[in-house]
Amino acid sequence: MPKTTSPKLNLIVSMFLDFAELQATNGRLMKMQDWVNKLDSFLIVSEKEILINSGKVSHKKAIEKAKIEYQKFRQNEDKKYISDFDKEMKKLLGKE
């Protein structure tokens, strides 16, 4: 996913969740199909394409890709991790 996609996706999700919260506070009861229809309408108004089929990537390939990307993420996070013990030792040794 391009880096520019994530902030845009976060905005769209946030806006839709705000809309859903408004519906709930107004006491509007909706069935799952109602939400599907509202989401489609919301995406159309937001000038986004709607996926009308199951896509081109198999479930197996998607899981494999997710595992690879998570492994990269985990390795990066592990490199940055500093344990509480190490933090306290730095304080005691005055290396902060």
N, CA, C and O atoms as a Tinker XYZ file with bonds, in Angstrom:
   384  protein
     1  N      0.857000   -1.168000    0.000000    73     2
     2  CA     0.000000    0.000000    0.000000    64     1     3
     3  C      0.907000    1.236000    0.000000    63     2     4     5
     4  O      1.831000    1.321000    0.809000    81     3
     5  N      0.655000    2.178000   -0.886000    73     3     6
     6  CA     1.468000    3.394000   -0.901000    64     5     7
     7  C      1.349000    4.154000    0.417000    63     6     8     9
     8  O      0.303000    4.117000    1.064000    81     7
     9  N      2.427000    4.846000    0.818000    73     7    10
    10  CA     2.420000    5.563000    2.094000    64     9    11
    11  C      1.340000    6.629000    2.152000    63    10    12    13
    12  O      0.850000    6.948000    3.236000    81    11
    13  N      0.956000    7.191000    1.000000    73    11    14
    14  CA    -0.074000    8.227000    0.982000    64    13    15
    15  C     -1.466000    7.652000    1.204000    63    14    16    17
    16  O     -2.393000    8.387000    1.544000    81    15
    17  N     -1.620000    6.345000    1.016000    73    15    18
    18  CA    -2.929000    5.720000    1.176000    64    17    19
    19  C     -3.355000    5.677000    2.633000    63    18    20    21
    20  O     -4.524000    5.911000    2.937000    81    19
    21  N     -2.447000    5.387000    3.527000    73    19    22
    22  CA    -2.797000    5.201000    4.925000    64    21    23
    23  C     -3.467000    6.423000    5.560000    63    22    24    25
    24  O     -4.520000    6.262000    6.178000    81    23
    25  N     -2.912000    7.638000    5.441000    73    23    26
    26  CA    -3.613000    8.791000    6.038000    64    25    27
    27  C     -4.987000    9.023000    5.418000    63    26    28    29
    28  O     -5.929000    9.388000    6.121000    81    27
    29  N     -5.110000    8.818000    4.115000    73    27    30
    30  CA    -6.407000    8.982000    3.452000    64    29    31
    31  C     -7.389000    7.937000    3.958000    63    30    32    33
    32  O     -8.547000    8.245000    4.242000    81    31
    33  N     -6.923000    6.709000    4.069000    73    31    34
    34  CA    -7.789000    5.635000    4.559000    64    33    35
    35  C     -8.219000    5.925000    5.991000    63    34    36    37
    36  O     -9.381000    5.722000    6.343000    81    35
    37  N     -7.297000    6.396000    6.813000    73    35    38
    38  CA    -7.638000    6.736000    8.194000    64    37    39
    39  C     -8.707000    7.823000    8.251000    63    38    40    41
    40  O     -9.613000    7.761000    9.083000    81    39
    41  N     -8.606000    8.812000    7.376000    73    39    42
    42  CA    -9.617000    9.878000    7.342000    64    41    43
    43  C    -10.989000    9.335000    6.960000    63    42    44    45
    44  O    -11.994000    9.675000    7.584000    81    43
    45  N    -11.025000    8.494000    5.938000    73    43    46
    46  CA   -12.301000    7.936000    5.488000    64    45    47
    47  C    -12.926000    7.089000    6.591000    63    46    48    49
    48  O    -14.121000    7.204000    6.866000    81    47
    49  N    -12.122000    6.243000    7.220000    73    47    50
    50  CA   -12.631000    5.391000    8.305000    64    49    51
    51  C    -13.141000    6.248000    9.450000    63    50    52    53
    52  O    -14.217000    5.991000    9.990000    81    51
    53  N    -12.378000    7.260000    9.822000    73    51    54
    54  CA   -12.778000    8.155000   10.907000    64    53    55
    55  C    -14.100000    8.855000   10.585000    63    54    56    57
    56  O    -14.990000    8.931000   11.433000    81    55
    57  N    -14.224000    9.363000    9.362000    73    55    58
    58  CA   -15.458000   10.050000    8.970000    64    57    59
    59  C    -16.650000    9.096000    9.010000    63    58    60    61
    60  O    -17.731000    9.472000    9.465000    81    59
    61  N    -16.458000    7.867000    8.538000    73    59    62
    62  CA   -17.574000    6.927000    8.526000    64    61    63
    63  C    -17.960000    6.528000    9.948000    63    62    64    65
    64  O    -19.143000    6.385000   10.254000    81    63
    65  N    -16.969000    6.351000   10.813000    73    63    66
    66  CA   -17.277000    6.004000   12.205000    64    65    67
    67  C    -17.997000    7.148000   12.910000    63    66    68    69
    68  O    -18.882000    6.914000   13.733000    81    67
    69  N    -17.619000    8.386000   12.587000    73    67    70
    70  CA   -18.347000    9.540000   13.131000    64    69    71
    71  C    -19.799000    9.519000   12.659000    63    70    72    73
    72  O    -20.717000    9.778000   13.436000    81    71
    73  N    -19.993000    9.213000   11.394000    73    71    74
    74  CA   -21.347000    9.113000   10.841000    64    73    75
    75  C    -22.130000    8.009000   11.565000    63    74    76    77
    76  O    -23.292000    8.198000   11.925000    81    75
    77  N    -21.481000    6.859000   11.772000    73    75    78
    78  CA   -22.149000    5.742000   12.449000    64    77    79
    79  C    -22.524000    6.126000   13.884000    63    78    80    81
    80  O    -23.596000    5.766000   14.370000    81    79
    81  N    -21.638000    6.853000   14.548000    73    79    82
    82  CA   -21.926000    7.304000   15.907000    64    81    83
    83  C    -23.118000    8.257000   15.923000    63    82    84    85
    84  O    -23.962000    8.193000   16.817000    81    83
    85  N    -23.180000    9.131000   14.938000    73    83    86
    86  CA   -24.317000   10.050000   14.825000    64    85    87
    87  C    -25.616000    9.276000   14.641000    63    86    88    89
    88  O    -26.634000    9.609000   15.247000    81    87
    89  N    -25.579000    8.245000   13.806000    73    87    90
    90  CA   -26.770000    7.423000   13.600000    64    89    91
    91  C    -27.206000    6.782000   14.917000    63    90    92    93
    92  O    -28.396000    6.728000   15.228000    81    91
    93  N    -26.235000    6.299000   15.683000    73    91    94
    94  CA   -26.551000    5.645000   16.960000    64    93    95
    95  C    -27.121000    6.646000   17.966000    63    94    96    97
    96  O    -28.083000    6.335000   18.668000    81    95
    97  N    -26.534000    7.847000   18.041000    73    95    98
    98  CA   -27.035000    8.840000   19.000000    64    97    99
    99  C    -28.419000    9.337000   18.625000    63    98   100   101
   100  O    -29.174000    9.797000   19.481000    81    99
   101  N    -28.752000    9.245000   17.342000    73    99   102
   102  CA   -30.098000    9.616000   16.904000    64   101   103
   103  C    -31.091000    8.481000   17.118000    63   102   104   105
   104  O    -32.278000    8.626000   16.827000    81   103
   105  N    -30.601000    7.337000   17.633000    73   103   106
   106  CA   -31.472000    6.198000   17.902000    64   105   107
   107  C    -31.913000    5.470000   16.654000    63   106   108   109
   108  O    -32.921000    4.763000   16.674000    81   107
   109  N    -31.193000    5.625000   15.587000    73   107   110
   110  CA   -31.555000    4.993000   14.316000    64   109   111
   111  C    -31.125000    3.534000   14.326000    63   110   112   113
   112  O    -29.930000    3.242000   14.368000    81   111
   113  N    -32.069000    2.632000   14.287000    73   111   114
   114  CA   -31.763000    1.204000   14.241000    64   113   115
   115  C    -31.496000    0.807000   12.795000    63   114   116   117
   116  O    -32.278000    1.111000   11.894000    81   115
   117  N    -30.373000    0.120000   12.594000    73   115   118
   118  CA   -29.995000   -0.273000   11.234000    64   117   119
   119  C    -29.565000   -1.728000   11.227000    63   118   120   121
   120  O    -28.905000   -2.212000   12.147000    81   119
   121  N    -29.956000   -2.407000   10.166000    73   119   122
   122  CA   -29.529000   -3.789000    9.961000    64   121   123
   123  C    -28.200000   -3.781000    9.211000    63   122   124   125
   124  O    -27.783000   -2.746000    8.692000    81   123
   125  N    -27.546000   -4.920000    9.156000    73   123   126
   126  CA   -26.250000   -5.012000    8.493000    64   125   127
   127  C    -26.329000   -4.556000    7.033000    63   126   128   129
   128  O    -25.436000   -3.856000    6.556000    81   127
   129  N    -27.379000   -4.942000    6.331000    73   127   130
   130  CA   -27.513000   -4.526000    4.932000    64   129   131
   131  C    -27.657000   -3.013000    4.812000    63   130   132   133
   132  O    -27.189000   -2.416000    3.843000    81   131
   133  N    -28.304000   -2.396000    5.793000    73   131   134
   134  CA   -28.391000   -0.933000    5.807000    64   133   135
   135  C    -27.000000   -0.321000    5.866000    63   134   136   137
   136  O    -26.715000    0.654000    5.172000    81   135
   137  N    -26.123000   -0.902000    6.709000    73   135   138
   138  CA   -24.754000   -0.394000    6.828000    64   137   139
   139  C    -23.970000   -0.590000    5.541000    63   138   140   141
   140  O    -23.185000    0.271000    5.143000    81   139
   141  N    -24.186000   -1.721000    4.900000    73   139   142
   142  CA   -23.514000   -1.969000    3.610000    64   141   143
   143  C    -23.924000   -0.892000    2.606000    63   142   144   145
   144  O    -23.079000   -0.329000    1.910000    81   143
   145  N    -25.209000   -0.613000    2.540000    73   143   146
   146  CA   -25.709000    0.409000    1.616000    64   145   147
   147  C    -25.178000    1.803000    1.966000    63   146   148   149
   148  O    -24.786000    2.564000    1.081000    81   147
   149  N    -25.168000    2.132000    3.266000    73   147   150
   150  CA   -24.661000    3.436000    3.702000    64   149   151
   151  C    -23.175000    3.583000    3.380000    63   150   152   153
   152  O    -22.722000    4.646000    2.954000    81   151
   153  N    -22.423000    2.501000    3.590000    73   151   154
   154  CA   -20.992000    2.551000    3.293000    64   153   155
   155  C    -20.752000    2.742000    1.804000    63   154   156   157
   156  O    -19.901000    3.537000    1.406000    81   155
   157  N    -21.497000    2.020000    0.984000    73   155   158
   158  CA   -21.370000    2.203000   -0.470000    64   157   159
   159  C    -21.677000    3.643000   -0.863000    63   158   160   161
   160  O    -20.942000    4.250000   -1.642000    81   159
   161  N    -22.760000    4.184000   -0.323000    73   159   162
   162  CA   -23.127000    5.573000   -0.621000    64   161   163
   163  C    -22.049000    6.538000   -0.144000    63   162   164   165
   164  O    -21.704000    7.487000   -0.848000    81   163
   165  N    -21.524000    6.298000    1.041000    73   163   166
   166  CA   -20.473000    7.140000    1.607000    64   165   167
   167  C    -19.232000    7.131000    0.717000    63   166   168   169
   168  O    -18.627000    8.177000    0.484000    81   167
   169  N    -18.854000    5.958000    0.222000    73   167   170
   170  CA   -17.682000    5.855000   -0.643000    64   169   171
   171  C    -17.909000    6.548000   -1.985000    63   170   172   173
   172  O    -16.997000    7.164000   -2.538000    81   171
   173  N    -19.115000    6.444000   -2.496000    73   171   174
   174  CA   -19.439000    7.122000   -3.763000    64   173   175
   175  C    -19.341000    8.633000   -3.586000    63   174   176   177
   176  O    -18.750000    9.315000   -4.423000    81   175
   177  N    -19.910000    9.162000   -2.513000    73   175   178
   178  CA   -19.847000   10.599000   -2.237000    64   177   179
   179  C    -18.388000   11.034000   -2.046000    63   178   180   181
   180  O    -18.015000   12.148000   -2.414000    81   179
   181  N    -17.568000   10.147000   -1.469000    73   179   182
   182  CA   -16.153000   10.445000   -1.247000    64   181   183
   183  C    -15.308000   10.221000   -2.505000    63   182   184   185
   184  O    -14.082000   10.321000   -2.470000    81   183
   185  N    -15.984000    9.917000   -3.607000    73   183   186
   186  CA   -15.334000    9.680000   -4.902000    64   185   187
   187  C    -14.316000    8.547000   -4.853000    63   186   188   189
   188  O    -13.230000    8.646000   -5.425000    81   187
   189  N    -14.682000    7.466000   -4.161000    73   187   190
   190  CA   -13.846000    6.267000   -4.068000    64   189   191
   191  C    -14.519000    5.140000   -4.829000    63   190   192   193
   192  O    -15.744000    5.083000   -4.942000    81   191
   193  N    -13.695000    4.250000   -5.346000    73   191   194
   194  CA   -14.234000    3.098000   -6.066000    64   193   195
   195  C    -14.753000    2.061000   -5.073000    63   194   196   197
   196  O    -14.227000    1.909000   -3.971000    81   195
   197  N    -15.785000    1.361000   -5.489000    73   195   198
   198  CA   -16.360000    0.316000   -4.656000    64   197   199
   199  C    -15.975000   -1.030000   -5.262000    63   198   200   201
   200  O    -16.175000   -1.269000   -6.453000    81   199
   201  N    -15.424000   -1.899000   -4.427000    73   199   202
   202  CA   -15.054000   -3.236000   -4.874000    64   201   203
   203  C    -16.343000   -4.038000   -5.068000    63   202   204   205
   204  O    -17.106000   -4.233000   -4.122000    81   203
   205  N    -16.580000   -4.494000   -6.283000    73   203   206
   206  CA   -17.836000   -5.193000   -6.574000    64   205   207
   207  C    -17.661000   -6.703000   -6.678000    63   206   208   209
   208  O    -18.624000   -7.430000   -6.925000    81   207
   209  N    -16.423000   -7.175000   -6.489000    73   207   210
   210  CA   -16.197000   -8.617000   -6.497000    64   209   211
   211  C    -15.197000   -8.956000   -5.402000    63   210   212   213
   212  O    -14.849000   -8.101000   -4.587000    81   211
   213  N    -14.745000  -10.173000   -5.381000    73   211   214
   214  CA   -13.849000  -10.598000   -4.304000    64   213   215
   215  C    -12.395000  -10.207000   -4.540000    63   214   216   217
   216  O    -11.531000  -10.539000   -3.729000    81   215
   217  N    -12.114000   -9.514000   -5.624000    73   215   218
   218  CA   -10.749000   -9.069000   -5.884000    64   217   219
   219  C     -9.915000  -10.124000   -6.583000    63   218   220   221
   220  O    -10.421000  -11.162000   -7.009000    81   219
   221  N     -8.625000   -9.836000   -6.694000    73   219   222
   222  CA    -7.731000  -10.712000   -7.461000    64   221   223
   223  C     -6.776000  -11.516000   -6.580000    63   222   224   225
   224  O     -6.121000  -12.438000   -7.067000    81   223
   225  N     -6.688000  -11.185000   -5.305000    73   223   226
   226  CA    -5.736000  -11.837000   -4.421000    64   225   227
   227  C     -6.463000  -12.901000   -3.603000    63   226   228   229
   228  O     -7.489000  -12.630000   -2.980000    81   227
   229  N     -5.917000  -14.111000   -3.617000    73   227   230
   230  CA    -6.541000  -15.194000   -2.858000    64   229   231
   231  C     -6.313000  -14.974000   -1.360000    63   230   232   233
   232  O     -5.406000  -14.246000   -0.956000    81   231
   233  N     -7.138000  -15.606000   -0.564000    73   231   234
   234  CA    -7.008000  -15.518000    0.889000    64   233   235
   235  C     -5.620000  -15.994000    1.319000    63   234   236   237
   236  O     -4.971000  -15.371000    2.159000    81   235
   237  N     -5.183000  -17.092000    0.737000    73   235   238
   238  CA    -3.875000  -17.660000    1.075000    64   237   239
   239  C     -2.764000  -16.661000    0.793000    63   238   240   241
   240  O     -1.889000  -16.461000    1.635000    81   239
   241  N     -2.783000  -16.029000   -0.377000    73   239   242
   242  CA    -1.758000  -15.045000   -0.747000    64   241   243
   243  C     -1.820000  -13.831000    0.170000    63   242   244   245
   244  O     -0.783000  -13.281000    0.542000    81   243
   245  N     -3.014000  -13.412000    0.536000    73   243   246
   246  CA    -3.166000  -12.258000    1.432000    64   245   247
   247  C     -2.578000  -12.567000    2.808000    63   246   248   249
   248  O     -1.910000  -11.720000    3.401000    81   247
   249  N     -2.822000  -13.762000    3.313000    73   247   250
   250  CA    -2.274000  -14.166000    4.614000    64   249   251
   251  C     -0.754000  -14.221000    4.539000    63   250   252   253
   252  O     -0.072000  -13.749000    5.449000    81   251
   253  N     -0.216000  -14.792000    3.464000    73   251   254
   254  CA     1.242000  -14.866000    3.296000    64   253   255
   255  C      1.849000  -13.463000    3.281000    63   254   256   257
   256  O      2.857000  -13.215000    3.943000    81   255
   257  N      1.245000  -12.558000    2.534000    73   255   258
   258  CA     1.732000  -11.177000    2.442000    64   257   259
   259  C      1.665000  -10.495000    3.810000    63   258   260   261
   260  O      2.602000   -9.808000    4.214000    81   259
   261  N      0.559000  -10.689000    4.512000    73   259   262
   262  CA     0.403000  -10.078000    5.830000    64   261   263
   263  C      1.469000  -10.586000    6.800000    63   262   264   265
   264  O      2.016000   -9.807000    7.581000    81   263
   265  N      1.765000  -11.872000    6.757000    73   263   266
   266  CA     2.788000  -12.440000    7.646000    64   265   267
   267  C      4.167000  -11.864000    7.332000    63   266   268   269
   268  O      4.929000  -11.550000    8.246000    81   267
   269  N      4.491000  -11.724000    6.057000    73   267   270
   270  CA     5.783000  -11.160000    5.640000    64   269   271
   271  C      5.895000   -9.712000    6.108000    63   270   272   273
   272  O      6.914000   -9.315000    6.674000    81   271
   273  N      4.844000   -8.924000    5.871000    73   271   274
   274  CA     4.868000   -7.516000    6.255000    64   273   275
   275  C      4.912000   -7.363000    7.775000    63   274   276   277
   276  O      5.579000   -6.463000    8.286000    81   275
   277  N      4.210000   -8.232000    8.499000    73   275   278
   278  CA     4.234000   -8.160000    9.953000    64   277   279
   279  C      5.617000   -8.516000   10.484000    63   278   280   281
   280  O      6.092000   -7.919000   11.450000    81   279
   281  N      6.254000   -9.484000    9.853000    73   279   282
   282  CA     7.601000   -9.869000   10.262000    64   281   283
   283  C      8.573000   -8.690000   10.096000    63   282   284   285
   284  O      9.412000   -8.452000   10.965000    81   283
   285  N      8.461000   -7.961000    8.992000    73   283   286
   286  CA     9.289000   -6.773000    8.772000    64   285   287
   287  C      8.999000   -5.722000    9.852000    63   286   288   289
   288  O      9.916000   -5.140000   10.433000    81   287
   289  N      7.725000   -5.497000   10.103000    73   287   290
   290  CA     7.308000   -4.532000   11.121000    64   289   291
   291  C      7.862000   -4.926000   12.492000    63   290   292   293
   292  O      8.420000   -4.095000   13.208000    81   291
   293  N      7.700000   -6.211000   12.850000    73   291   294
   294  CA     8.138000   -6.699000   14.158000    64   293   295
   295  C      9.642000   -6.532000   14.329000    63   294   296   297
   296  O     10.106000   -6.117000   15.391000    81   295
   297  N     10.412000   -6.858000   13.279000    73   295   298
   298  CA    11.868000   -6.712000   13.348000    64   297   299
   299  C     12.253000   -5.247000   13.554000    63   298   300   301
   300  O     13.149000   -4.942000   14.342000    81   299
   301  N     11.591000   -4.361000   12.860000    73   299   302
   302  CA    11.857000   -2.934000   13.007000    64   301   303
   303  C     11.518000   -2.454000   14.419000    63   302   304   305
   304  O     12.286000   -1.705000   15.021000    81   303
   305  N     10.384000   -2.879000   14.939000    73   303   306
   306  CA     9.983000   -2.496000   16.286000    64   305   307
   307  C     10.940000   -3.064000   17.329000    63   306   308   309
   308  O     11.275000   -2.391000   18.304000    81   307
   309  N     11.378000   -4.304000   17.120000    73   307   310
   310  CA    12.296000   -4.932000   18.067000    64   309   311
   311  C     13.632000   -4.198000   18.123000    63   310   312   313
   312  O     14.250000   -4.125000   19.185000    81   311
   313  N     14.087000   -3.651000   16.991000    73   311   314
   314  CA    15.344000   -2.891000   16.956000    64   313   315
   315  C     15.227000   -1.625000   17.808000    63   314   316   317
   316  O     16.193000   -1.206000   18.446000    81   315
   317  N     14.056000   -1.031000   17.813000    73   315   318
   318  CA    13.841000    0.220000   18.540000    64   317   319
   319  C     13.526000    0.004000   20.024000    63   318   320   321
   320  O     13.575000    0.949000   20.812000    81   319
   321  N     13.205000   -1.227000   20.403000    73   319   322
   322  CA    12.741000   -1.512000   21.764000    64   321   323
   323  C     13.864000   -1.363000   22.786000    63   322   324   325
   324  O     14.972000   -1.861000   22.588000    81   323
   325  N     13.565000   -0.680000   23.865000    73   323   326
   326  CA    14.482000   -0.573000   24.997000    64   325   327
   327  C     13.707000   -1.025000   26.224000    63   326   328   329
   328  O     12.668000   -0.455000   26.559000    81   327
   329  N     14.209000   -2.038000   26.883000    73   327   330
   330  CA    13.501000   -2.590000   28.045000    64   329   331
   331  C     13.521000   -1.597000   29.203000    63   330   332   333
   332  O     14.349000   -0.688000   29.245000    81   331
   333  N     12.605000   -1.784000   30.131000    73   331   334
   334  CA    12.556000   -0.941000   31.328000    64   333   335
   335  C     13.867000   -1.063000   32.113000    63   334   336   337
   336  O     14.360000   -0.082000   32.668000    81   335
   337  N     14.419000   -2.266000   32.152000    73   335   338
   338  CA    15.688000   -2.486000   32.840000    64   337   339
   339  C     16.785000   -1.629000   32.214000    63   338   340   341
   340  O     17.531000   -0.949000   32.919000    81   339
   341  N     16.876000   -1.668000   30.882000    73   339   342
   342  CA    17.899000   -0.881000   30.191000    64   341   343
   343  C     17.687000    0.619000   30.394000    63   342   344   345
   344  O     18.659000    1.363000   30.525000    81   343
   345  N     16.460000    1.063000   30.422000    73   343   346
   346  CA    16.173000    2.477000   30.674000    64   345   347
   347  C     16.655000    2.887000   32.051000    63   346   348   349
   348  O     17.276000    3.938000   32.214000    81   347
   349  N     16.369000    2.057000   33.041000    73   347   350
   350  CA    16.785000    2.360000   34.412000    64   349   351
   351  C     18.302000    2.328000   34.547000    63   350   352   353
   352  O     18.878000    3.140000   35.271000    81   351
   353  N     18.950000    1.399000   33.860000    73   351   354
   354  CA    20.419000    1.326000   33.908000    64   353   355
   355  C     21.034000    2.584000   33.301000    63   354   356   357
   356  O     22.024000    3.105000   33.815000    81   355
   357  N     20.454000    3.068000   32.217000    73   355   358
   358  CA    20.955000    4.305000   31.611000    64   357   359
   359  C     20.837000    5.467000   32.591000    63   358   360   361
   360  O     21.736000    6.301000   32.702000    81   359
   361  N     19.710000    5.505000   33.300000    73   359   362
   362  CA    19.523000    6.572000   34.294000    64   361   363
   363  C     20.570000    6.480000   35.391000    63   362   364   365
   364  O     21.165000    7.485000   35.780000    81   363
   365  N     20.795000    5.257000   35.891000    73   363   366
   366  CA    21.763000    5.066000   36.978000    64   365   367
   367  C     23.187000    5.395000   36.544000    63   366   368   369
   368  O     23.980000    5.917000   37.327000    81   367
   369  N     23.502000    5.086000   35.293000    73   367   370
   370  CA    24.847000    5.336000   34.781000    64   369   371
   371  C     24.996000    6.743000   34.218000    63   370   372   373
   372  O     26.085000    7.140000   33.803000    81   371
   373  N     23.900000    7.495000   34.204000    73   371   374
   374  CA    23.938000    8.871000   33.711000    64   373   375
   375  C     24.185000    8.978000   32.222000    63   374   376   377
   376  O     24.847000    9.910000   31.764000    81   375
   377  N     23.664000    8.043000   31.470000    73   375   378
   378  CA    23.865000    8.055000   30.005000    64   377   379
   379  C     22.648000    8.530000   29.248000    63   378   380   381
   380  O     22.483000    8.184000   28.078000    81   379
   381  N     21.807000    9.295000   29.866000    73   379   382
   382  CA    20.618000    9.799000   29.164000    64   381   383
   383  C     20.901000   11.092000   28.500000    63   382   384
   384  O     20.018000   11.665000   27.862000    81   383
